Each structure stands twice: as structure tokens, then as C-alpha cells.
């Protein structure tokens, strides 16, 4: 049995790969509960995300994507294979289709397998077009909006470690796979802490979501743990003043134009930290006059997924 979430997202707590160990004390088992409880808990997180203008925009991008998203538990078996008791991840049913057509993808961008280079690429090329995806995520593992409820993987829910933050982060990865755009190109130098391009995009987008939920002191620094984003990078202008950050955001503008444009329409009052807004409304200032607010974004704002029309979007 499964539950229907917003925008065509399915929640399935009956995954066949639970395989809990009888004496397991891993975070995912203790946080799982039963199937109905799991589906209700994920539904609560999606509802929480949807209350934010930025969260609503992100969720709406799944509505007509042409592929199926199913959220399933992060299990003991996942913990074993990921070598991490505290994690979550999306997996494409068709791996090649989740990567750009005609491109090799990177197998080890985070450097977890020290036997091979971070720049080792796949043997086959991507076919593009996107894929159905199963997102492995257990909300009870993570920080709660109630700081009195300590979760197994909780650091107090700070710097992107709250359950809804983790889910938003994984939804960006999932979106990229469902679009057929994912390619985790390893980052270097000042951006090394992000590990790869995909993590950069997921973390920056999640930081805008965190800002929209009025937690501007909780922005995440990078992919190496859950740490604070330091000044001056914790403001929109300060973030883009860094040439590496600017180049990375410009790089993915074409792939994710709808995301950039709609998030750009979220006002500074609603999300103080919003590099997407800063870039889209000031493209010429950053020597990218081709980046500007499009008529399509205005139409989407009026009839689709944007903050000016929240009730119509649901």
C-alpha cells in the first residue's frame, strides 16, 4: 500500500528491502515505526515544505515531469551499502537515462572510494530523458522542528540537518535525475567542500528554502558536515561576489531555468538569502545580461507554481 502526496509524489512505506536486523540499533530502524506511520511522517514533511513559497515551487516542478517519484524508507540495507547510518539518497530506475545524453558521468566525486580517482567516469554514456526515481529517506532520523525531540541523526536540526531540509536537498538531486540532467562533476579549490556540482546546487537551493522559513542563521556551508555558512557568503550579494559561486550558478541556469526564474520571484522579505533572485534581477551587473526575468516566469507566477498564486498551485 502507498500514499499519494502532493504534485503526484508517492510515499511507499512497504519497501521490500527493509531487512531489519533483529538487534539493530541503527538510526533508520528506530526512526521507521510502521508502514502507515512512515507514510504519515513523510506526508507531514511534504506539507511543511509546501507551506514555504520556495518549498512550494520545488514541489511543483515534479507535477508534469513525466516520470514517477516514490519516497521510500532509508533502511538497514541502505545503511550498509552507503556505509553511513545517517544518510538519504535518490536512486534512478534507469541510471543511464538520469544522466545527460552522450555524456560520461562521474562515479566517485566525493572521493569515498579511495582506490580510484574522484574523476573516474562511467564506462557507458548517459542517454538522457530522465527516469523514475525512488528517494530513500526516513524523516524520523533527522532533526525535528521541535528541538525537544532529539532524533538519532540530529545535531539540533541546525545548518540543513532538519528533516524537511534534508528532504528538500534530496528533492533537488531527484529533480535532476528525473530531468536526465544529473552529472556530479567534482569540484575543486575553493568549492572542494561541496564535493561536486550537484551538491553545490542542492545546498544553495536548500539554503534559500531555509531562509524562506526564517532561519537565516542556519544556512549550510558545504557538503562536509552540517556547518554554518560564514559571512560574507551568507548574503545574496556576498555569495555571488565570489567568482566561483557566480560561475557555478551561471553554469546551471539553462538546465534549471524554471527553478531559477520562479525562485527569483520570491521577494527579499520572504527569503533574505536568495542568490537566484540576485542573479536573475541583476544579470547585467554580473556580466551575464542573458540572464534576466523571462515572460515564462511571470506566466508561471500567475498560473502555476509561484508565490503570487500559492492557493492555485496546490
N, C-alpha and C positions, 0 to 999 in steps of 0.2 A: 504494500500500500504506500502511496505517496501523497504529498500535499501540494497544491498549486499555490505558488507565491505570486507576487506582483510581476507584471510585464512578461508573463509566460515562463518565469523561472519555476522549476520543480524542485521540491525538497523530498528526499527519499532516505528515511532512516532505516530501511530494511536491507541495506547493502549486504552482500554475501561475503564480504571479506573482513568481517569484524574479527573473527578468530581470537577472541579474548583469551589470554592465559588465565587459568583458574586463580592463580595467586598474583595476578598483575596489579601493580600499583602505579602504572603509568598514568600520566595526566589525562590521556584521551579516554581511558576506560572509566575512571572515576567521574569524569565530566559528562559521560554519554547519557546515562539514565536508560530509559526505554525508547522504543521507536517513536511513539507518539510524543513523548516528552522532548525528544531530539528535534522532531519536526516543528513543534511549537516554539522551541527555543530559537531555532534558525528564523522562523517566521517573525519572532519578536525583534530580532536584529535587523531584518529587512525593513520592518515597519519603522524602526528607529532611524535607519538610514534614510528612509523615504521622507521623514519629517524635515530633513535638511534640503535646501534648494540644490546644493551640489550633489547630495546623495540621490535626489530625485532625478537629476539629469543623468547621472551614471546609470541608474537602473533602467531608465527609459531607452538607453541605447541598445538594450537587449530585446526590445519588443518586436522588431521586424528584422532581426539579423539573419534569419534564415537557417539557424542551427539551434539545437536544444541545449540548454544549460540545466544540469541537475546537481544540486548540492547534496553531498553525502558525508557521512562521518569520517573524520581523521582517526584511523583505527590503530590497534597494536601492530598490525601488519605494515601499515604505512610508517609507523614509528620505527620499525625495524629496517625497512628499506631506505627510509630517509636518514637513518642514523640520528634521529632527533625526536625527542619526546614532545617537544613543543614546536609545532610547525603546522602549516596548511599549504595546499597547492592545488592547482587545476591540472587535469590530465586530458589531453585531446584524444578522442576515439581514433582519429586519423592523424597521426603525427605529421606526416608529410604535408597534408593539406593545411595544417595550422601554421606552416612556415611559408614565406613568400615564394611564389613560383620561380623556379630556375635558380634559386639561391641555396647554397650550403648553409647550415646553421651550426651554431657553436654548442659543443657538448658539455663543456666544463668551465663556464665563465666565472664561477665563484671560486674556482681552484680547490674544490672539495676533494677531488681525486688528485693527490699529489704525484701520482705516477705519470700523468700526462699534462701537457700544456693547457693553460686557460684558453689558448687559441686553437685547440684541436677542433676540427669541423666534422660534420656528418659525412658518411660515405655516399649517401643519396641526396639529391636536391629536393627542395620543397616543391609542392605542386600548387600551393595557394588555394584560395576559395573558402578556407575556413573549415571548421569541424564542430561536431557536437562535443561538449566538454562536461566532465564530471569534476566538480570542485570539492576537494576533500577538506572539510572544515568542521570543527566541533566548538561551538561558542562557549561552552562551559569551561573550556581550558584557559580562557583568556580573561583579561581584566574586565570588570563589570562597571557599569555606570554608578553602581552603589559601592563606594570604597570600603564599606564594612564587610562586603562579601569577597573574601580572598579566593582567587581561582588558582589552580595548580601551576599555571604558567604566568601568573600575574606579577607585574612589578609595580602594582598600584594603578595599572591602566595608563601609564604615562608614555608619552612620546610614540604614539601609534600602537601601543600594546593593548588597547581596549578591544573587546570583541568586535564591535562594529568597525573599528579602524582596520583591524586585520582582515575583515571580510571585504571592505572597500578596496584595500590593497590587492587582494586576490581577485576581485572582480575586474580590476584593470588588466591583470595578467590574462584572465579568462576572456575578456573582450578581445584582446589582441590575438589569441588563439582562434576564436570564433570568426574573426575577420580574415584569418590567414596572414596576419602581419607580424607574428612573433619572430624575433631574431635577437637573441640575448648576446649582443656584441660586447665583449669585455671592455670595461672602462679602465683608464689608466691615469697616472699623475694625480691631479687634484680630485678627480672623480673616482679614484680607485675604491673608495669606501662604499660606493654604490654597487660595485661588482660588475654590473652590466647595464646596458641602455634600458632594458625592460624594467629593472629595479628602480632606476632613476625616474622613469615615467610614472611608475606605480607609487613611489614615495612622494613625489611632488604633488600628484593628484590627490593622494590621501591627505597630505598636509593642507591643501585647500579645503578639503572636507572637514578636517579638524578645526580649521579656522572658522568655518561656517557654523560649527557647533560651539563657538565662543570659547575655544581653548587655545588661544593664540600663544600661550606659554608652553604648549605641549607639542610643538612641531618637531618632527623626527629628523635627525641629522643625515643618516645614510642607512645602508643595509647591514652594517656591522653592529648589531645590537639595537637597543631602543634608547637612544640618547638625544639630548636636546640639540636642535639646530641653533647654532650660535649667531649672534649679531656679527656683521650686518646682514647676513644671509636670511635672517628671519623676517625680512620685509620684502615686498614685491620688487621694489626698485633695487634694494640691496642684493637680492638674489640674482637679478638679471644684470647687475653691474659686473658680475663675474662672467668673463667671456666664455668660459667652458660651459657654465649653466645656460647661457644665452644660446650658444651654438647647439647644445643638445635639444633645447626646446624648439628651436627653429627646425632642426633636422626632422622632427616627427610631426610638424604642422600639417603636411599634406596627408599623411596616413590618418591622422586623427583630427581632421578639420572640424567635424561636428562637435567633438568633445571640447576642443579649444574654443570654438566660437560660442557655444552655449554656456560654458563655464565663465567665459569672458563677460557675459551679460549679468553675472552675479555681482551686485554692487559692493563697493568697499564697506558699506555699512553691514552687509550680510557676511562678507568674508574679507577680513582685513588683509590676510595673506593670500594673494591671487596673482601669481606671475602670468597666468594665461590672460587675464584682463589687462595687465600692464603691457604685455606684448601685442595683443590684438589691437588695443586702442592707441598704441604708440609705436607701431611697426616702423614708421619712417625715422623716428628718433633713434631706434636701434639699428638703423641702416638696412631695414628689411621692409620697404614700402609695399611689397607684395602681400604682406600680412596686414589685413585690416578687416573690420567687421563686414560680413557679407550679407546680402539680401536674404539668403537662405536662413541665416541665423535669426533674423528678425521674424521670418515666417514661422520657424520652429518655436520661437519665443511666444508667438501669438497662439499657435495651434497645437504645439507638440509638447516638448519636454522642459520648457524653460520656466524660470521663476515667476515670470509675469502671469503665468497661467497654471499654477500648481493644481488647482481643483480639476481642470480639464485634463491634466496629464495622468491622473490616477486611473 
